[in-house]
């Protein structure tokens, strides 16, 4: 570790609630790891602080060891917290394990607990205590703290209001908003647990959520994501289009005014994917490999996937996939309608997804039972990383009709596997997918089928266009469109540089 101290260049610490594949709920997990890896490859020291969830497979963490035991201040007392160190995905990772009465991270799952806001508020505070310990014992301080979504947003106000005075004078803070729909609400008494003075922090300019008119006084009105936006030195979101969209109430979800006031430090930087983790030429989950120059293996992957799902192989029939959390955001009614259209049109489909809402999950389970044994499609209603890889490789198209999509990784992964996105033009989808018929875009950029509206008719039209193209122009689809999609570069090559510039700017500022 001493070697790190002498290492020139930047030092960035990600404080995050997810990292792939150890603790993954959605795209945030992929982004934290792939961005940190891209920076590490460029000579930056990139580390990650993560909660020590009980539901992580620690066998996948190398050199895991207890590093230090801290007493983290909490509500007039302290909570014993052990910080573990290890290596995951080649990156130094620190795991924060509180021995709290509430068993904060021993819940058998990452999110969805009634006290989520409190759990992650504690995490933010413990992460900063750990950084103070590192500074005091090793003189080690990062240049930048990169925090992600509401779960670690509290780091920004805590750093500025408290931990600067505790010696963390060096780091600037970058907050990345992966999804503005989740904001982290708490009642004002949590300011005391945070150790923040009410007079300073409980104002509409700071953490008080004044954006929800009629919000009863007894309900939570501390907004952690808002606090992160106000106090961070730079705020990013994950695509240029979403960075514009969030100023509209429909997308900003109450925070459009705050973002407007802080627009000068806010910008969109497009996410990338990890080209090693997602590579059809080497992917260990696949039955065959392929490249843009030789796509023959893709047909083998498709045949194997159909067999795995128990679907018959039909000539000249596209397999349309959905890989998604099954939530309103993802355009649930349009997913359902789209799949029915695919069925009527004689295409096949497969869904890999799970719904956090049990009523939605049960609805899908009923439909899965109806489909079982038939030839139209399959629904696999669980989280399954390896199957996701096989679907990206084996499917012909992927349906993404999201109502909003900050960036979206599934279209980027699908493109790398030569699976053609059929998607709504919103957020990052609009920045990455060009319709094959888009006359204003150069041909090498045209990589999918897009639509703008929100109606069933809109998704029907676009899907029928895609299915017809597959059937009537198979040579073009397989011979031109698939290799073209695969050749596009959606790695971090550009965006990692943008983040480095941001960190450097903070260092100077
Ligand atoms: P979000 O973060 O909103 O869920 P993204 O498109 O940014 O959406 O990222 C989703 C990530 O989660 C992708 O890596 C996708 O492959 C993965 N994913 C989603 N659902 C599942 C599932 N049921 N099983 C495996 N991976 C999934």
Boltz pocket constraint, residues with backbone or C-beta under 6 A from the ligand:
constraints:
  - pocket:
      binder: B
      contacts: [[A, 25], [A, 26], [A, 27], [A, 28], [A, 30], [A, 323], [A, 324], [A, 325], [A, 352], [A, 353], [A, 354], [A, 380], [A, 382], [A, 383], [A, 384], [A, 385], [A, 388], [A, 407], [A, 408], [A, 409], [A, 410], [A, 411], [A, 413]]
      max_distance: 6.0
